[in-house]
Amino acid sequence: MGSTGVGKSSFIQNSVPQDLHTQVQVGHGLQSKTSEVQPVCWVTEDGTSVKLVDTPGFDDSRAGLTDAEVLKMIATFLTNEYQGKKSRLTGLIYVHRISDTRVGKTSQRNLRMFQKLCGDESLKNVVIVTTMWDMVTPEDGLRREQELMSNNSPFKPLLDKEAIMRRHDRTPNSAADIVNYLLEKSPTTAQIVREIAEEGRALEYTTAGTELNREIRVEMEALKAEMHRMRTYFAEERQRMDQERQRELAEERQRMNQELQNKLTEERQRMDQERQEERQRMDRTMAKLLMELDELKRGITVNDPPPIYEPTNDFPAPETKCTKNCSKLLGVVKKHISTLAIDHSDIAGSVVSCTIDFADAVEKSVKGIQDGLPTLRLALASQDVYLVQQFMKMDPHPKTFTQGTWTKARYDMETVTKNIQAILSLYPEPGVLPKFLNVAEGPKRFNALNEILVSTRKVLTDMEIMVLWWIRVISAIRYMEDTAPHVREAGFADSTIMVALPRIIRALDAYCNGYAKCPGDLHKIALGISL
């Protein structure tokens, strides 16, 4: 038993023989894979019949599976397995992540339900198994393990009743040691089984059922109190806003004329600036269209060889400041996460989400290019135009996929930057706060948002540089793509494609070397931010 995602199914898969692995569903995300009680049976080398049972957590992530249903499933299974005084239950395993920095409310709830299901008499047959040791350093792991066994830990009552704590390192030997330890124990009867099978209690009147009933009622009372608080708050807030509005209307009449004049002046200036910027953008677009039209008018010459490739058109290795500035941006968000938690948690979430999406996209683009580079290297070594054409047929093609990746990342970061600017615009000037912000917290939030804005702008600048870099590389790839049909089927030593191909390979190599570690580094930092 244990919370969702702590590694219960993985532990069972490490415990059973190789041919039974397919019977165990193991999840690799935040969603639970175990939706029902799942027993797995096998016979050990010494003839012992073993049944290891996987159960869903009381915090199951799927909609519709309630804690009451989980309790009912576990109680039904244990009761059906019970054979009077000849109980076959030799051990109970509670799984907990050592990577958790603290035992949260959800984990504490699972632990309480586990303790109520077992009862004090069965705790001597309990092993508390800690997992995810590869997610922490040895020093942090040892410190957390000692904290779990300390007097203030929720695990201490179980340990005082002869339960033990063991580590599981994702290996079959580690799992086997824990299972074999429990097989040496005398059978026990879980408290919920004694209460249902021997005392004839209904599920809701068992110790575990009573505990779940109590927690449900506590949550209901808390929800009712919160609803009452919200109704009171909104009623008071509406009254306050009405009074404030009346006062503001009276003041507004006195300054309306002057403010209206100021706003009209500002609006005219803004419109003039926007008109000038739009005119410049249209001039650039027109120049580009005229250049394309001129290129179209030139047409093509059938069977003529392509123009000589410019030897000077090389591609320096791409700057990797984007990775460093993304890391700094996440660090700034982590620094101010508590300050933004009340009013601007969505900004922190947007920054983290945008950065993770960027990391995932870069990871896919690097993988795609790495898949295509061997073909280009072999084409260069063998001077085989067929291999060049094979590279052009890759799906998704590195040239379009990667440029799209960076363009999308730039657009997303630009959106986040504009959202932050929009929030900061609510502040008339630094240090002067709008009335809806708390006087004490306002400056901190303003400074936090401003510092994040500076970081997003740096990242946006870096992304713009990389988009421009990719335009040059892709232009060369397109040149090679256009040249390939003019080259004979085998060998192109005299062709200008020999000039372009080495430069393209060096450029793609530089990109992979510069950004291969980027996704992992950004994911690691993002995981450390608690939103």
NORMO-V185456 format. One record per pair of residues at least 6 apart in sequence whose C-alpha atoms are under 7 Angstrom apart, sorted by the first residue. I is the first residue (numbers start at 0). GAP is how many residues later the second one is. If there is no record, write none. Layout:
I/GAP
I/GAP
This chain:
0/7
0/54
0/56
0/92
0/93
0/94
1/55
1/92
1/93
1/94
1/108
2/54
2/55
2/56
2/104
2/107
3/28
3/53
3/55
3/56
4/25
4/27
5/89
5/90
5/91
5/125
6/124
7/46
7/87
8/15
8/16
8/17
8/45
9/16
10/164
12/8
12/11
13/156
13/157
13/158
13/161
14/157
14/160
14/161
24/8
25/7
26/6
30/30
31/28
31/29
33/21
33/22
34/21
35/19
35/20
36/16
36/17
36/18
36/19
36/36
36/37
37/15
37/16
37/17
38/12
38/13
38/14
38/15
39/11
39/12
39/13
40/9
40/10
40/11
41/7
41/8
41/9
42/6
42/7
55/14
57/9
57/12
57/52
58/8
58/47
74/117
77/115
78/114
78/118
86/100
86/101
86/102
87/99
88/98
88/99
88/100
89/35
89/92
89/93
89/95
89/96
89/97
89/98
90/34
90/35
90/91
91/33
91/34
91/35
92/33
92/34
92/35
92/36
93/33
93/34
93/35
94/33
94/34
94/35
95/33
95/34
95/35
96/33
96/34
96/35
97/32
97/33
97/34
97/35
97/43
97/46
98/33
98/34
98/36
98/37
112/95
115/91
115/92
116/73
116/74
116/75
116/91
117/72
117/73
117/74
118/71
118/72
119/41
121/66
121/67
121/68
122/35
122/38
122/39
122/40
123/37
123/38
123/39
124/38
124/57
124/60
125/37
125/38
126/36
126/37
126/38
126/39
127/36
127/37
127/38
128/36
128/37
128/38
128/39
129/36
129/37
129/38
130/36
130/37
130/38
132/8
132/36
146/6
147/7
148/6
148/7
149/6
167/6
167/7
191/14
191/16
194/6
194/11
195/6
195/7
202/6
203/6
304/181
305/177
307/188
308/187
308/190
308/191
310/188
313/189
314/188
314/192
316/190
316/193
316/194
317/192
317/193
319/194
320/141
321/137
321/140
321/141
322/195
324/133
324/134
325/133
326/195
328/123
328/126
328/127
329/22
329/195
329/196
331/120
332/15
332/119
333/195
335/112
336/11
338/105
338/106
339/105
348/182
349/66
350/65
351/174
353/58
353/59
355/167
357/51
358/159
358/160
358/163
359/159
360/44
361/43
361/157
362/153
362/156
364/33
364/36
364/37
365/146
365/150
367/30
368/29
368/139
371/19
372/132
374/12
374/16
375/11
375/12
375/15
378/6
378/8
378/9
382/107
382/108
382/109
382/110
383/105
383/106
383/107
384/99
384/102
384/104
384/105
384/106
385/103
398/75
402/64
402/67
405/57
405/61
406/60
409/50
409/53
409/54
412/43
412/47
413/46
416/36
416/39
416/40
419/29
419/33
425/8
426/6
426/7
430/12
432/9
472/31
475/24
479/17
479/20
482/14
491/6
